[in-house]
Amino acid sequence: MVRASDLRMRDVVNVLDGTRLGLISDFEMDLETGKVTAFIVPGPGRFLGFIGREVEYVIPWERIKKIGTDVILVDIPGYTDPRPSR
């Protein structure tokens, strides 16, 4: 069993090009089934990579290939479903 707080400490890496996408900031869940449907990763910052984020990236559960002890491997051909941050 894995806790949500443990997952937030793991890097998310795209296996297609080795890009480090960042750390998980949030999850999307199906409230009826209680299953995680996607991970949310903050997009790049606007100023020097750390001040203000305009978008976040949604990684659907189907694109998650492996959850390891230090890293989460995903298979996405570029960032998926960018949307404005909340």
C-alpha positions as CSV (number, residue, x, y, z in Angstrom):
1,M,0.0,0.0,0.0
2,V,1.3,3.5,-0.8
3,R,0.2,6.7,0.8
4,A,-0.6,9.9,-1.1
5,S,2.1,11.8,0.8
6,D,4.7,9.2,-0.3
7,L,3.8,9.7,-4.0
8,R,4.2,13.4,-3.8
9,M,7.9,12.9,-2.9
10,R,8.7,11.0,-6.1
11,D,9.9,12.4,-9.4
12,V,7.7,12.0,-12.5
13,V,9.7,11.0,-15.5
14,N,8.6,10.6,-19.1
15,V,10.0,7.3,-20.4
16,L,9.8,8.5,-24.1
17,D,12.4,11.1,-23.8
18,G,13.7,11.0,-20.2
19,T,12.3,14.4,-19.3
20,R,11.8,15.0,-15.6
21,L,8.3,16.5,-15.3
22,G,8.4,17.4,-11.6
23,L,6.7,16.2,-8.5
24,I,3.0,15.4,-8.1
25,S,1.0,18.3,-6.7
26,D,-2.5,16.8,-6.7
27,F,-4.6,13.8,-7.8
28,E,-7.9,13.4,-9.6
29,M,-10.2,10.7,-8.2
30,D,-13.4,9.1,-9.2
31,L,-15.5,9.5,-6.1
32,E,-17.9,6.7,-7.0
33,T,-15.1,4.0,-7.3
34,G,-12.5,5.6,-5.1
35,K,-9.8,5.1,-7.8
36,V,-7.2,7.6,-8.8
37,T,-7.8,8.7,-12.4
38,A,-4.9,11.1,-13.0
39,F,-1.9,12.8,-11.4
40,I,-1.5,16.5,-11.6
41,V,2.0,18.0,-12.1
42,P,2.7,21.8,-12.1
43,G,3.8,23.2,-15.4
44,P,7.0,25.3,-15.8
45,G,7.2,28.5,-13.9
46,R,7.0,31.9,-15.6
47,F,10.1,33.6,-14.0
48,L,13.3,31.6,-13.4
49,G,11.2,28.4,-13.1
50,F,9.8,29.0,-9.7
51,I,7.6,32.1,-9.5
52,G,4.0,31.7,-10.7
53,R,2.7,28.8,-12.7
54,E,0.3,29.4,-15.6
55,V,-0.6,25.7,-16.3
56,E,-0.6,22.3,-14.8
57,Y,-0.4,19.0,-16.6
58,V,-2.8,16.2,-16.1
59,I,-1.3,12.7,-16.6
60,P,-4.1,10.1,-17.0
61,W,-3.8,6.9,-15.0
62,E,-3.6,4.9,-18.2
63,R,-0.3,6.7,-19.0
64,I,1.4,5.7,-15.8
65,K,3.7,2.8,-16.5
66,K,5.5,2.1,-13.2
67,I,5.4,3.5,-9.7
68,G,8.8,2.8,-8.2
69,T,10.4,3.6,-4.8
70,D,12.0,6.9,-6.0
71,V,10.3,7.7,-9.4
72,I,7.1,7.4,-11.3
73,L,7.5,6.5,-14.9
74,V,4.9,7.8,-17.4
75,D,4.5,7.4,-21.1
76,I,3.3,10.7,-22.6
77,P,4.2,12.0,-26.1
78,G,4.7,15.5,-24.6
79,Y,2.7,17.2,-21.9
80,T,-0.9,16.2,-21.6
81,D,-4.0,18.3,-21.1
82,P,-2.4,21.6,-20.0
83,R,-5.0,23.7,-18.1
84,P,-4.9,26.8,-16.0
85,S,-3.8,26.4,-12.4
86,R,-6.4,26.6,-9.7
